Every structure is written in structure tokens, then in C-alpha cells.
Amino acid sequence: MTRFAAPIAEAIWDMKYRLKEADGTSLDGSVEDTWRRIARALAAVEADPTLWEDKFYAALEDFKYLPAGRITAGAGTDRSVTLFNCFVMGTIPDDMGGIFDMLKEAALTMQQGGGIGYDFSTIRPKGAEVRGVAADASGPLSFMDVWDAMCRTIMSAGSRRGAMMATMRCDHPDIEDFITAKSDPARLRNFNVSVLVTDPFMEAVKADGPWELTFGGKIYKTVQARDLWNAIMRSTYDYAEPGVIFIDRINAMNNLNYCETIAATNPCGEQPLPPYGACLLGSVNLARLVGNPFEEGAVLDEAALDDLVRVAIRMMDNVVDASRFPLPQQAEEAQSKRRIGLGVTGLADALLMLGLRYGSDEAAAQTEAWMKQIARSAYLASADLAAEKGAFPLFEADKYLASGNMQQMDQDVRDAIARHGIRNALLTSVAPTGTISLYAGNVSSGIEPVFAYAYTRKVLQKDGSRTEEEVVDYAVALWREKFGDTPLPDHFANAQTLAPMDHVRMQAAAQKWVDSSISKTINCPEDISFEDFKDVYMEAWDTGCKGCTTYRPNAVTGSVLTVSETTEARPEAEQGAEVVYLSEPLDRPAALEGNTYKLKWPDSEHALYITVNDVVIGGHRRPFEVFINSKNMEHFAWTVALTRMISAVFRRGGDVSFVVEELKAVFDPRGGAWMQGKYVPSILAAIGGVIERHLISIGFIQGEGMGLKSDPQAEVVNLGRGKACASCGSYEVRMVEGCLTCASCGYSKCG
């Protein structure tokens, strides 16, 4: 039986991927049972299921091939879930009925666990005329607020946390508002946002030329391109969003540019997709393929890599037929193109085993060579599948081979495709692998560097006590096993020591042979100058990347986990953490400070007055009680009940930001109202918004909230350590591959 590398790996398998009955009874007795379940389900469509089940199992064994979490958790379970990770939804029409039809489709997709992307550039700008109703348009950002509320509601109904991507073209008249939308820490919390940057715009930036903001053939405004670029950069520098997507490059390099146009990506950006596009994901674990690690003859077994890629491509192709889809349009899109996204994980660990420093020219060259081999093997395997099972339905040889991506392929690959066709229109992508990498022994994630060699995590036990365990990077653990306490060599670079340009060099090296895109975060030091920060994005553009996402610690999204460069101990601030358990409610002091807010709901004759009083614990303010008053006696009973319940929760201590989430997720069946340019789904949601603003103003929450949501009796005092995990409450949250990810429990904003 396989022995997990660390308790956290087994915990992740048990929590996320192990098949269980509704009452919690385990059906997968071991991880081998999980591998067998997946292998059997994906081999069922083969002419000889037994033969392929054994081959698929061998690929999964020892964590060599890692299907994405949806496949690992859902394959062979007969549950009504999709095995596809990500979707881009249909084009949003510029009319009210069509917009809300799209909202319904998004809700149905998220209900089955799919992350979604939307391009909001198709909605007319704020203030534009709406003919026939004598009104002005509210603009795309107002509808993004509606989407955000929907996502929050789906989440509150028990589904996994929603993940959404919103894009907007750099020439849309509302682009300036879009760029700064997330500077408000309470707004669009369920969205990642990215600007679709075009080639003409980048040329205008470099030339310091004018740039027209247009919609429907009308020029609304002319700005200097460089000023708009600087606004994007400034917002990203200050708030970590928006990201940048080089959309013309994506379309030019797309194998399917003859039959589709891309205008959006999935939430983490590795899958640019057309309307109703869907993609499934998986990764080969390079760290498991290195022989003689850290020795003179260390080498990655290229024959084993070729075999593994070929089997993985067949498995992923079978997922297209085995999966359910939330919408028929998504099923049709997936089956007509059979798009898949095979990527890698453990790349940084593999480089360390070969003695290469991540970010160096030698490491970039080795990365490019490995990615080219994976691409070759994938395309040849898909051509063989086409000979056996048929090409994807929309395949047209001349047009397909003329695409920008296919021009760089070796002639033998092009010949095989010309001869047999190809089964899958696109084959490679590098997706976030934070959770599956931890489950596979804490190998380095995707193509990211090792973030920390080791760290200590606290584990909440059933009896309320906490134990500590060390989580060690896979390559570091292997080094310790072979060489004991011998100091790590100089080439052991991690995210704390890398220059931003080293990240860009690695992303560009990998991107050359990835036909979709890459989810990667370029971590920047807090003290990086604005000019140097802008240079990172320009270098990404100049070196052929399809997009760029950076993370610099800031006041809105918080800090990330940091470790000492000279020790493997916990961060200094972590060592002083205090966790106080509250079994009794907090006592009320004789006097409290607070604020009173006036709330005027459009359908109510009288305003509500909401008072939130605070208590100070350990030098930090936290909410203690709420009062709601109004002249309208219709509200009396429920406002008294609401205030008593909220106050009781507040007085128990711990993380209480969930109160805001629950209130904001309440929809009134009679309809909500527009307030200050935002759609608010109910008067309770409006009250939740008021409380949220108060909690932000006193520093109790920072955008995503803070505290121990899984342990409501714990009070955590933030000692300057940044954001706490929304699932386990630890302060080991970091930005990985575009997603805030907890190194302690594996929780990710992107799922």
C-alpha cells in the first residue's frame, strides 16, 4: 500500500479525492482504490477495457500522472458532476434578457463545480443610450456585481467556492473603471479580472500614441495609450489586479483560429477558450522521472516521459466521452474539438535534482527542451489516436497546419497530422497544481519555483487541541534522505530569493511549446520600484508570453507566506502566534465605541439605522454587537431577531466574517434594488454590505476576511502576518499560479 509522504497529503486525499458515501463511509479504502476507480472509469470506452485499465493504473501509480482534481474526485462515481475544470461561457448579448439568460447559464455551470470565464466587453458602456426605454445603460461593471452576488449565493448553498474570470478589452469605454474596480476590497470578491491587451495597443504604448475607446463604432473617448497602460500597471502594483492577457497573440497562435475567436480565459488564465469552450486538465510529475537525483549522472528519463505523455493523452481524450456537462452547448463544443490541457508539475524540483538553478539560462533551456518533448509526444499520440478513432470533427488539415503554433512543430509531427489528422485540437496547458502537488508529496507546483523548503503547520484536532507537523518540499526531503544535514547547495533557489525577471524567463521558455497558456504568478518584492515593476510586464510581452500575472504584497489582498532565507524555520511572526479558545461569550464593557450607518432601501418608506459597536482585544478592534432601528414597524420583529442573533455570534469571538457572506447571499424573490450603481439582491444583503464596510474600516477583514472559518471558537490575533486562510485560519496563504492558496490545508480560491 502506498505510503503518503506527509500527513497533509493523506488528509487532502481523504478530504478532496476519496470516494465516500453520503454518511462519510469510505468506498476508496486506499489511494490505490482511487487510482483503480479512475483507471476503470476512463478505460470503459475502450475496445479492450482491461488492457487500458492496467495501463492507465500504471500511469497513475506513484503519482506519476496527476489528473486534475475534478477527474480524481469524480471519475467512476456516477455523480452528476463535470470532469472538466474550466469553462468560458457564451457571448453576453447587449440586452437585458440575454444578459440574464447568461447569468442563469453561469449559475448552472457553477452549481456543478465548473470555474467560468466571461468577456464583459460586449455590454455597452455606462451612460450609453438604451433605446426604447428612455434610459441610460448602467454599464458592464454593474452586471459584474450581479454575477458576483450569484456566485456568492451558489457558494452559500453548499457548493465549492466559485471561481470566475472577467475580461474587458483595452479599447472599451469603461476600461478605466474596470481597471480600478477591485481597489474596493468589498467588491467583486469572487472574480479574477484581466485586461485583453491587443497588439495595436502595445504598439501605441511603445510609441506613446493616442488610443481610442470605442463601442459599436462610436468613439467615446481618446486617451494616451501609455497613460492607460500606466493605469493598469498602477492598479496591479497596488492591488495585484488586473492581470494582462495578450489576446491577439493568443488568437494568432491558436490551432483553431480558422473556426473560433477567443475573448476570455478560465479563472486562472491557463485556458483561453471560445464561447462555451471547456477544457480538462492533467499534469505529468517530472519530479518522479529523474534518475540518480543530485548526482553527476542525474537525468530525466525521456523514454519514460514519452510513454507517460502518450498514456495521459489517451486517458484525457476518454474523459471527453466520460464527462457530464452543465449545458448542452458545452458538450457540443467539447466533443467537436476535443480540447485537452496536459501540463507539468514538479518542474522546479526536477531542475534541482539535476543541479540547475530555477530562473537561470541553463534551467530555462532545459525547461524549453522538456516542454518541447512533451508537446512532440502529445501531438504524435493524438495523431495516432486520430488514425485509430478519428480526428476531431472540425479538423481541416490545411487550415490547422497553417496556424502560428503549428508552424514551429517538427516536420515529422506535421507529416503525421497531415496523414492521419489529429484527435485533439489543442493538447497542452500548464494549470495550477497546488492541491494535487501537495497530495503527490509536496512536489513543486506547476512550473513555479519551490516556494519554501519547509514550513510548520498547525493541525486542528477533533478534541480542539492542535498538533504541529513539518511539511517539506519533495526535492528537499530527498536531499535530506540522501545527505542528512548537509547544507543545501547554492542552486537551491526558492521564491523568496528569485528576481522577477527569472520568473519571466521561465514562463517564456515554457510558453514556446504550450499551445494554450500557462497559469503562473511572478512574485515581486514589496519594495520593487514602479518602473521596475512595469518592466516585468514589458519583458513578458517582448519574450512571447501570452499573459502576465504578478503578485506584490499590498494592503487590499494582504501579504503572502514568507520564510527566512537562512533557515527552514517558520516565519518569525508565526512563532509568536497566539490562539485563544472562547468557551463563554465575551463580557460587555460598560461603554463601547462604534458607528451608526443610515440605510435607505428603495421600497421602504423609512430608513434603517444600523449601529455596530466594537470591543478591543489585544489591541485589535473586533465587532461586538449590532442594533437595527427604524420607524417602520413592519421591520420590527425581524430586525430585533436579526440583531440578537448577530450580536450573539459576535460575542462568541472567532472569525465572524461569514455573517457578512450569509447576509449578502440572501436574494429577495420580489427582486432587489440598485443602490449607488450596484445591484443589491435584498434588504438583508444591503445590511450585510453595511456591516462589511464597518469590518473593513476597523481592520477586522481585508477583502477575503481573516480568521478560522472551520473553527468558530478560535480568536486569532493578526500580528502583521498578512491574510489568514478562509478554510483553516493559518497565516500560510500565498499566491501560486494566479490563485491565493493555503500551504497549510491546500485550500485555494480557485478550487
N, C-alpha and C positions, 0 to 999 in steps of 0.2 A: 504494500500500500504506500502511495506517495506521502512523503513527509513534507509538510509545508515549511517554508524557510523561516517563518516567524508566525507567532500567534495572530498578528494582524491579518496576514494573508488568509489564514483559515477562517478568521472572523468575516472577512469580506466575502469569501466563497459561501459561507453559511448564510450570510445576510442577503446577498445580492443574487447569487447564481444557483444555489442548491434548490432542487425541486422539493417542495413541501406541500402537504395537504393544507386545506384552509385552516385547520386547527393547529397547524405548526408541526405535525408529524412529518419527519423527513422521509422522502421517497428516494433521494440520492443518498446512499449510505456512505459514500466516499467520493472524492473528486474523480476517481476512475469511473464511477457510475455516471457522473455528469458528462465526462468525455464520451462514454459509450452512448448515452442518450442523444447527444448531439450528432455523433457519427452515424447512428442508426437512422435518425430523422433525415439527415441530408443525403444518405445513400438510398433512401426509399424510392427515389425517382429513377435510379439506375437500372439497366437491364440485368445486371448481376449485383444486387444489393449487398450480399455477403462479402464479396471481394472488395467493394469500395468502402464498406463499413470498416473493415480491418485497416485499409489504407488511411482512411480519414482518422481513425482512432490513433494510429501511429503518428500522424502529424500533430495531433492534439497532445499526445503523451509528453510528459516532462515540460509542458508549457512552451513547446517549440512554435506552434501556430496558435495564435490567440484570436479567436473570433471576437468581434465586439460584444459588449455586454448584452445587447438585445438578443443576439443569437445564442449566447451561452445560457442566458436565463430562460429563453422562450422556446428554443428548438425542441421538438418532441414532447411538448407539454399539453398540446391540444387546447391551449388557452387562446382566447380571442385577442391576440396581441400581434403587432407587426414586428418582424425581424429586421426591418430597415431602420437605420439610425436617424436619418435626416431627410427632410423634405423642403422643397421650395414650393410655395403654394401658387395658385393660379394668378394671372394678371388681375390686379384690382381695377374694376371699372370706375370711371369717374362719375358715378351716380349713386344715390343713396341706397337704392335697392340692391345694386350689385355689390356695394361695399359691405352691406350686412350679410349678403349671401356668402361672401368671402370669410366674414367673421365666423359664421356657422361652420364652414369647412375647416377653419383653423381649430375650432373647439373640438370637432370630431377627431381630428388628427392628433391633437394633444391628449385627448382622452385615452387614446391607445398607446401613448408614450412616445410619440414622434416629436423631435425638435423641428421647428419650422423657420423658414426664411421668407421675407416679403420685401418687394420693392415698392416703396410708397411714392415713387416719383410720378406715378400715373394719376395721382389725385391733384386736382387744380389747387393753386396756391391760396393762402389766406387772403381774403378780401376780393377774390375774383368773383365776377358776376355769376349768379345761379339763375339762369333764365327760367321763367315760368312761375317762380315763387317770390319774386321781388326781394331777394336776399343776397347777402354776400357769403361766399364759401368760408368755412371755418378752417380749412387747410389740412394737410396730411397729418400734422402733429396732433391735432385734436382727435383724429381717428386712431392714432397710435396709442393714445391714452385709453381708448375703448378696448383695444387689443390687450393692453396691459392689464386692465381690470378683468377681462375674460380669463387671461392666463392665471391670475391670482385666484379666480373662482374655481377653475379646474383643479388647481393645487389644493385649495381648501376642501374640495370634495374627496380628497384622499389619493389623488394621483400623484405621481412623482413631480418634482418641481419642474415647472415649464421652462423651456429654453427657446428663445426667439431671436432672430436676427432681423433688423430693419435696415434697409439700404435706401439711399437717395442720391440721385445724380448730382454731380458738381455744378450743373447748369440749371437746376430747379430754382425758381424764385424764392422758395422757403429754405434754401440750403443753409443760410446763416443761422436761422433759428434751430434747424436740425443739429447743426454742429455743437451748439451750446445747450441742447435740451437736457443732457444728463449732468449739467453742472448743479442742477437741483437734486440733492440726494434722495428726495422722496419721489422723484418722477421716473417713469419708465424703468422700474427696477427689474422687470422680467425680460428686458431687451438688451442685446448687444446691438450697437449701431456702427455702421460703416458708411463712408462716402464712396460712391462709384466715381473714380477718377479716370478721365479719358486721356487719350494721347494728345489731342489738341490742347487740353487744359495744361498738361505738363509742359508742352512746348511754350504755351503762353506764360507759364510761371518762370521758365528759364529766360524768356525774352523780356519779362516784366511788361507784358502786354495787357490790353483790356480783355475783359471776359463778360459775355452777355448771359444774363439769367433769363431764361425763356420758358414758356409753356404754351402749347397749342399754336405755335407760330408767332406768338406775341412776345416782344422783348419787354420785360417788366423792369429791368434794372441793368446797368452796366457797372462792373467793378473792376479793379485791378486784380488780375489773376494771382499775383504774388501776395496781395493783401488777403485774399480768400484762403490761399494756401497757408499763410501765417496764422490765420484764424483757426484752421483745422489743427495746425501744429500746436498752437497755444492751448486749445481745449484738451488735446491729447496729453500735452505736457502737464497740465493742471489736474485733469480728471481721468486720464487713462482711456478716454474715448472721445471721438470716434476712431475706429480703425480706418485703414485706407485699402481699397480694392482697386487694382489697375484693370478695369473692366474691359477695355479694348484689347489689351494683351491676352486676357482670358479668352475672349471670343476668337481672336486671331489664331490662337494655339489649339482651339477646341477641335478634336477629331470630327465633331458633328456640326461644324459651322455651316454646313450646307443645308441643314434641316432644323436648326434651333438657334435661338438667340438667348444669351444668359444675361440676367439683370439682378441676380441675387445669389446669396450663398446660404448654406445651413448655418446654425448658430455659432459654430466655432471657425467657420471660414474655409475648411479644407475641401468643401464640396460646392463649387459653383454649379448651379443647376438651372435648367429651364423651367417654365411654368409646369407645375405638378411633377417636377423631377424628384426622384427618390434614389437614395444610394445606401448600400450596405457596406459595412467596414470590417476589416480584419488586419492583423499585423503578424509579420514573422519576427520572431525573437532572435535578433542577431547575437545577443549575449550567450545564447545556448549553443551557438555553432562554432565557437572559437576553440581550437585545439592548442594545447600547451600554453595556456594564458600566462602572461608576464615573463615568458622565457624567450630565448633567442629565436626559436623556431615557431613562435606563436603565429597562427594563421587562421583565417576564417575558411571553413570547408566549403568551397564554391560548388562542388558537386552536390553536397547535402543541401545547400541553399537552392540550387536549381530544382532538385527533387521536391523540396518543401514548397516552393512557389508554385510548381505545377499542380501539386495536390490541392493547395489552398485555392487556386483559381477554380478548379473543378468544384470544390465544396461551395465556394461563394456563388458560382453560377447556379448551383442547385437551390440555393436559398431563394433565388428569384421565383422559382416554382413552388417552394415550400411555404413562403410567407403569405400572411394576410395583409390587406391594405385598408387603411381607413376609408379611402374614396376610390371609386372605380377609375377615375382619371389617373390616379397614381399607379394603379395596377397596369393600366394600358401603357403609360409612359415607361414603367419599369420593364415590361415584357417586350416592348417594341425596340428597346435599346440595350437592355440587359447590362446596364452600367454597374460596375462594382468599384470598390476602392481598397485595394490591398496596399498596406503600408508596412512600416517597421516600428519596432520598439527595441530598447536596449542598445541603440547605436552608440551612445556615449560610453557605455560600459565595454562594448566590443572594442572601441578605439583605445580605451585604457589598457585592455588586455594585450593589445598589440604595441603598446608603448607610445601611442600617439596622443598629443595634447589636443583636446577639443578646441576648435577655433583656429588651429594652425593651418598653414598652407598644405602640409602633408595630410592632416586629418580631413581637410576639405577635399583633397584629391582622392583619398581613399573612400570617402563618402560618395563622391560622384561615381567612382568605379562600382561600388556596391549597388547604388541605385540604378545604374545602367544595366548591371547584370539582372537585377530583379525585373526591370522593365522588359529586357530581352526575353527572359524566361516566361514572363506573364503573357506577352504578346504571342510568342510561339505556342504556348499552351492553349491560348484562346483560339489560335488558328487551327490547331489540332482538334479542338472541340467543335469548331465550325465544320471541319471535314466529317466529323462523326455525327453531330447533332444538328448542324445547320447554322448559318450566320444569323446575327440579329436582324430582325425583319426590315429595318430601314437602311441596311448596308448597301452602299453604292460604291463599288471599288474605286473608280476614277476620282470621284469627289472625296472619298475618305482618304485615299493615299496622297491627295493634294493638300491636305491640311498642314498647317505650320508645324504641328507636333510630329507628324509622320515624316516630314522632310528630313529630320535628323536621324531617323531609325536606320540601322544597318540594312544593307541590300537584301541579305538572306531573310530578314524579318519581313521586309516589304514584298519579297517574292512569295513567301508563304501566304501572306494575306491576299495577294493578287490571285494566287492559285486556289485557295480554299475559302476565302472570306475570313471573317473573324466573329467569334461568338459574342463578345462583349465590347461595346463601343468604346468605353473607357475603362481602364483597369487599375490605375494606381492613384493613391492618395495617402497623405500622412495625417492621421486623425489624432485627437487627444487620446492618450492611453493611460492616464493617471491611475485609474482604479484597477484596470486589468494588469498593469505593470506591477502594482503593489501585490496583487493576488499571485502574480507569477514569480514572486521572490524579491520584490522591490528592485527590479531592473530599472535602469534609467528610462524615462518616459519619452516615447516617440523619437524625434531627433533632437530633443532637448539635452543640454548638459546635465550631469549629475547635479542635483540641487544642493543636497547636503550629504556628506559621507555617512553620518549617523545622527540620530536625534532620539530623545526620550519622549515617550508618550504616556499619558495617564489614562488608565482604563477604568471606567466606572463599573463596579461590580454590582450584582443583584442586591447585596445587602447594604448598598450605599457607600461602601469603602472604595478606595482607589488603589490600584497597583500601578507600578511603573514597568515599562519594558523598553528595551533599546531596539530601534529599527535601523538596520544597517543596509547601505547600498549593496547591491549584488556583487559588484566588482570589488568593493572594499572588503566584504565578507570573504570572498575568495582569496584576496591578498592575505588577510589575517590567517586563513586556514593554511596557506602555503608557507607564510613567512613570519607568523606570530606577530610580535610587537615591533617588527622592523618598520621604521617610518615610511610613510607613503612616498613614492618617487615624485620628482618635481612635475612630471607631466600630468599628475592627478589634478587637473583644473576642475573647479565647480562653478556654479552660477554666481557665487559671491566674488570670484576673482576674475571673471571674464569681462573684457571690454565689449561694449555694444556691437562694434564692428566685427568682432569674432562671431557673434550670433548671425549677423547678416551674411558673412562669408559662408557659414554652414548652410543657411537656408537657401542661398543662391546655388550652392553646389548640389543640393538635393533636388531643387526645383527643376533643374535641367531635364531630369529623367522622370518627373512625376507629371502625368498627363492631366490630373485635376489640380489640386493645390495642397497646401501644407498649413496645418494649424501649428503655429509657433509663436511664442512670446519672447520678445527681446527685452530682457530685464535691464533697466537703466538705473544708475545710482541716483539718489535723491538730489545730489549736488551737481548733476550734469548741467552744463550751461544750455540755454535755449538754442543757441546756434549749433552746438554740437548735437543736440537732440534732433534738430531739423536735418542735419547731415545724415543721420541714420536712415531717415525715410528716403532721402535723395539717393543714397547708396543702394537701398533696396530697389528703387526704380532703375538706376543705372546698371545694376547687375542682373536684371532679368527676373526678379521676384514678381509674383502675381498679386501680392498684397503685403501689408506690413502692420504688425500689432506690437506695441511696446507696453511696458508697464514700469511706471516710475511711482514710488510711494507718494501718496498725496492725501489731503485732508478728507476727500469725499469717499474714496474706496479704501483708505487705510494703508497700513504698511503690510509687508509680507514677512514670512519667517526669515530671520537672518541668523547666521551662525558665525562663530569666530573662525577666522582664517587659520588660527594656530592650534585650535583644539577641536575635538569632536564632541565636546560637552554641549549641553543645552545653552541657548542664548542666555546672557546674564540676567536679563529681565525675567526670564521664565523661572529662574531658580528661586526668585522671591515671591512666586505666585501664592496667593492665599485663597483657599476655597472655604467658605463659611456655610455650614448647613443650618437651615432655619426650620425648626420643627414647630415653632409658635409664631403667630403674626407679630410684626413689628409693633412696638408700643407707639401710641400717638403722642408726640410732644405737645405742650400747651399751645405753642404757636408754630405755624408753618408758613413758608413763603410759597407763592405760586403766581399764576396768571389766569386772567379771565378773558375768554375769547367770545366774540359775538358771531353767531352763525345765522344767516338768513336763508332759509330754504324756500325756493320759489313758490311751492304750493301751500306754504303755511303763512297765516296772516301775521303771526308774531314771531320774533326772533328767538333763538335759543341762546342762552348764555352758559358757556362751558368753562368751569373752573378746574384747573389741575394744580394740586398742591404737591410740593416735593419735600423729601427728607434728605438729610446729608449723612452718608455713611462712609467712613474712611476718606473724608474729603471730597467725595463724589456725590452729586445730586442724583436722586432717583425718584420716580413718581410714587406717591403715597396714596392719594385719593382723588376722586373725581366727583364734581357736582354739576348737574344739568338743571337749569331753571328756565321757565317760560311762562308767559301769561296764558298760553293756550292750554286749557285743562285737558284737552284731548290727549296731550302727550304725558300727562302727569304719571299715570301708573307705570308705563314702560320706562320713562326716564328715571323714576325712583328705583325700579328694579335693576335697570342697567347700571346706574351709579353704584348701587350697593354691591353688585357682583364684580364690577371692575375694581372698585376700591378693595374688596376682599382679596382679589388676585394680587393687586399691587402690594398689599401689606404682607403677603407671604414671601416677598422677596424673589430673587432669581431673575431670570430673563422673562420679561413681560411684554416684549415687543410683539408676541403672537397676538395679543389683544388687538393691536392695530391691524394686523393682517386679517384677522377674522372679521372685524367690523368693515374693512374696506372691501371685503369679498361678498358682502350682502347686496343682492340685487332686489329691487322693488318690482314685483310683477306688473305694477301700473306704469313703470318706466322711471328713469332717473331724471337728471336735470343738468344743464350746462351751467357751470359756475367758474367764473374767471377764465373762460376759454377752455376748460377741461370738462369732460363728461364724468359726472359722479352718479353711480348707479342707484343710490338710495340715500335717505337722510342719515341712516346709520353709517354708511360709508363716508358721508361728509363729517360726521362726528369722529370717525376713525382718522380722517385726514387731519383734523384739528389736533387730536392727541398726538399723532405722529409728528406734526410740526413742533409741538411742545417738546417731545422727547429728543428731537434733533437739536432744538435750541439749547437744551441743558446738557447736551453731550452724552445722553444716555444711549442713543443709537446713532449709527453713522451709515446711512443708506441701507445696508443689508441687515442692520441690527447686530446685537452683540449679546453674548451670554450663553447659557447651557440650555438649549431648547429641549434636549432629551432628558433634562434633569431639573424640573421647575423649582426644586427646593434649594438649588445652589445659587449663591450670590458670588459672582466673580468680579473682583476689582481690577479694572484695566490699568496696568502700570506702564502705559506707554508702549504696549506691545503690538498695537495695530488691531486688526479685525479678528473677532472670535468666530469660530466655525458655527454655522447655523444649525448643525446637527449635533455635534458632541461638545461644543463650547471651548475646545482647545484654541490656543493662540498660534497654531501652526498652519495658518492659511497662507497660501502662496498663489501667485498667478502662474499657471502652467498651460501652455498651448492655447492661450486665449480664455481660460476658464479659471475662476477662483476655486482652488482645490485644497482640501484639508489633508495635510500629510499624516494626521493622526488617525482619522477614521475612514479616509477615502472619499468623503462627501465632495461632490462637485456641483457647482452651479449649473453646469451643462449636463448633468446626469451621470 
